[in-house]
Amino acid sequence: MLDAHFCLDVPAGFDDSDAETGVHPIARKLFLGTTAVEVFRKAHEWLREQSVCLVDVSWTLLDGEGEPYTLSIYFTFEPDPEDT
């Protein structure tokens, strides 16, 4: 059973049949830290153990926060070799 918090709600009649411009689900994971080195270490360790394709990254510095360095990684899941 799917967790409703991790599902994309699509309006009735939504047409995503165009292969060139269709909707492509992309996941995002946040890494927070007190230093840039800590954030990149956390991301590296997590990515090393995942079967994902990194699509993009975003870097943010949040002044006044306990862990101000934030790295967002955007990725897609690698297809299962048995499905190809």
Number of C-alpha atoms within 10 A of each C-alpha: 3 6 6 8 7 7 8 8 8 8 7 6 6 7 10 11 9 8 8 7 8 10 11 9 9 14 13 13 12 15 18 20 18 13 13 16 11 14 20 17 13 15 18 11 10 12 14 9 8 10 12 15 14 16 12 11 13 10 13 11 14 11 9 7 10 10 16 17 21 20 21 17 19 17 17 15 13 11 11 8 6 5 5 5
